Amino acid sequence: MKASTPISLAPLRAVWERQAKRIDALSLRERAILFLSIVAVLAALFDKLVLTPVTARAQLRADAEAQQAAEVAQLREQFVAASRNANDPAGQLRPQLEAAQAERTRLDAELRKAGSTSGGEGLSAVLQRLLAQQPGLVLERLALLDDLPVTAPRAASAASVSAPAALPTMPGMSWQGVELQVLGRYGDIQRYLQALERELPGLRWGEMHLSASGTKEPPRLRAQLFLLKVQP
């Protein structure tokens, strides 16, 4: 085994000495100009690499907070208008507003979880990707459903009203739905459903039907799935 050749620092030292001699040969004014030029370059690099990204992130947070404040103000205006026009006392509408705000907070948390898990994929893309990991299953049908609005929960005090008004919808939010039909063994179907729940924590199930036409034919699953999404 050959010994490694030691690295010679002589060329670097020679270059450094030449530069040092050039700097020593400069006048005081030229040294000051050189120093100010180096400081300006470092300041520009610091602004581009540090200050600009920090400012951009702060602006994004400020925009998000302003949007949430505007939506809360809109809910307050709806509450005031409903309390003026409705025959019921305003005390029955206030719990609905509070429940809507609590539901929005919960849906925002679920949205962040779902977005971080799927990495920006659409619901149908996630279903097909996970289905490819189950070679025992056969995809027979995959159809997109109409988006459903997200409604605020009904307050407990308003549940006893004989003719309740329509629940308000959450602006900019909807449920993206997909109808899926697969054919395969029961164990493979069960593992596929478990993989979907792990991949999409915010997933909501709709109608689900499991059937088998005969003893030799494997079971067939038809299910509806919904995932929360926010309009850009």
N, C-alpha and C positions, 0 to 999 in steps of 0.2 A: 504494500500500500504506500503510495507516494505521500510525502509530507506536503501539507498545504503551503503554498507560497505566501509569505507575509505581505500584507498590504503596505505599500510605500506611501507615506504622506508627503514626500518631498515635492511632488508637483503642486499639491494644494498649498503647501507652505510657501513655495515660490510665487504662486499667484497672489497669495495674501500679502506677501512682502512687496510685490510690485504695486498692488492697490494702496498699501499703507504709504509707500513712497509718493504716489500720486497725490494722496490726501495731504501729506505733509508739505508737498510743494504748492498747495493751494494757498491763496491769501485768506485773511480772516473773513472778508466779505464772501468769497467763494465758498468757504466752509459753512458759513451761516446759510447761504442759499441751498447748499446740498442738504444740510440738516432739516431745513424747512420742507424741502421736497420729499425727503423720506418720511417726515411726520405727516405730510398731506396724503401720501400713498397709503400709510398705515391707517389713517383716519377713514379714507375711502373704503378700504377693505373691511374695517370694523363696521362701518355703516351698512355695507352690502351684505355681509355675512351674519351680523348679529342684530343690529337695530331694525333693519327692514323686515326680517321674518317675525321678530317680536311684535312690531307694530301691526303687521298684517294679521297675526293671530288675535291681538287685542281688538282689532276692528271687527273681525268675524264674531267674537264673543259679544261685542257691543251690539252688532246688528241682530244677533239671535235674541238678546235680552230685549231689544226694542220691539222685535216682532212679537214676542210673548206678551209684553206689556200692552201692545196694541190689541191683541186678541182678548186679553183679560178685560180691557176697557170696552171692547165690543160686547162681551158677555154682560158687563154691568149695564150697558145701554139697553140691551135686550131685556134685562131684568126690570129696569125702570119702566120701559114701555109696557111690558106685560103687567106690571103692578098697577099701572094707570088704567089699562083697558079691561083687565079681567074683573069678574065679579067676586072672585075669591079674595080673601085678605092677602096682603103682601107677605105675611109670615109664612104662607104655604109655598111661595115662590123662592124665598131665600134658601131653603134647603136644596132646591133644585140647582141653583147657581153654585152653591158650595160643592154639591155632588159632581157637577160638571167640571169644576176646577180640579177636584180630586181625581176624576176619571182621566182628565187630560194629562195630569202628572203621571199617572200609572201608564197610560198609553205611550207617552214620550219615553219612559224608561224601557218599555217593551220594544219600542221602535229602535232604540239605540242597541239593545241586545240583538235584535234580529238583524240589523244592518251590519254589525260587527261580525256576526256569525256567517252570513251569506256572502259578505264581501262585495255587495252591490249586484249580485246575480238576481235575475228574475225568478219568480216562484217556479215556473215551468222548467227553467234551466236547472234549478236545484233538484227537482223531482227526477229529471232524466239522468242527471249525473249520479245521484244515489242509486237509481235503478240499474245503472251500468255496473255497479259494484255487487249486484245480486244476480249472478248468471242464471239462477233457477227461475227467475220471473220473466214473464213476457208482457210487454206493454201492448194492450189492445186498444186503448182509447185515452186521449189526453186533450181536453177542451177547456178553453178559457171561459170563465163565467163573467157576467156583468159585475162591475165593481159595486159594492154596497156601501152606503154612507155610514159613518160612525156616529151613533146617537148617544147623547148623554144619558146616564142612568136616571130612572124615575125616583124621586124622593119618596121616602116611606110615608110621609104625611099626605102625599097626593095619591096614594094607591087606593084610598077608599072613595075617591070621587067617582060618581056614576058615569060621567062622560069626560074622561081626561083629554086634554089637548095633546096634539102630536108632540113627540119629544124633539127638542132642538138637536140639530146635527153639529158635529165638530168640524169647523171650517178647515179645509185643506187636508182632510184625512179621509181615508176610505179603506175598505177591505177588498183586497185582490183575491179573486176566487178561481179555483181550478177543479175540474172534475176528472178523476183518474180511475182507470179500470185496468187491472193487472190480473194475470193468470199464473198460478204457481202453487207450490206446496204451502201448507199452512205455516210451517216453520219459517220459510223464506219470507212470506208475507209479514209475519210478526217481526222478524228482524228488520225488514224494510221500514215498517211503521216506527219502530224504535229509533232507527237511524234518522228518520225525518224529525222526530221530536228532539233528538240531540242537536241536529244541525240547525233547526229553526225553533228557538225557545218561545218565540211569540206566535207559533202556529195555533190556529183554531180549527177544530174539526166540525164539519157539517154532517149531512146525511152519510151513512155508511151501511153497506149491505154486502154480506158474504154469502155466497151460494155455490152449489156444485150440481151439475146436470146429471152426473152418473157416478158410478163407483170407480170407473177407470179414468175419468176426467178430473184433473186437479181443481181445487176451489178457485173461485173467481171473486175478486174484491172490487167493488165500486164505491168510491168515497169522494166527498167534497172537502177541499181544504181551503182555508182563508188565511191570508197574511196581511198584516197592517202595513200601509204605505202612506207616505206624506207627499202631497203635490209639491214639485219644486217651485 
